[in-house]
């Protein structure tokens, strides 16, 4: 089965999580998409967030050993990695996604798309109908892991009139 590399980024701001309504899947999802040729997973996450939401980001929950040498350098490490089964559709065969999951907070920009959800609002979404189970579960885990101090900081983001 073919495997494709994708990056997903969960954005956290003031105890809320940013989700986008994905028309193809008819579900609320975090920003993300396929890696482009020559792109690292973290570069793809930054690009996808900017393209899909208008926001610049700063990664959270990183525990890296940083190396800067002529032959090797560290890159941002994802929070998690998932192997996702993507069922066949009329326009594409079944395949798998190797999904690099990042957690970030907005650091600038103007929100152009998406909606901020509290944890309770995410929990209230109908699993499998309005949101994938893994999206809800990841948000639960992030909410438990990220310190309340980080979640309640003031936002560096302005919203457009579309939100």
Secondary structure, DSSP 8 states (H G I E B T S, - for coil): --EEEEEEEEEEETTEEEEEEETTTTEEE-EEEE--TT--HHHHHHHHHHHHHSEEEEEES------B-SS-B-----SEEEEEEE--BTTB--EEEEEEEEEEEEEEEEE-S-EEEEHHHHHHS-BTTTB-HHHHHHHHHHHHHS-HHHHTS----EE-TT-
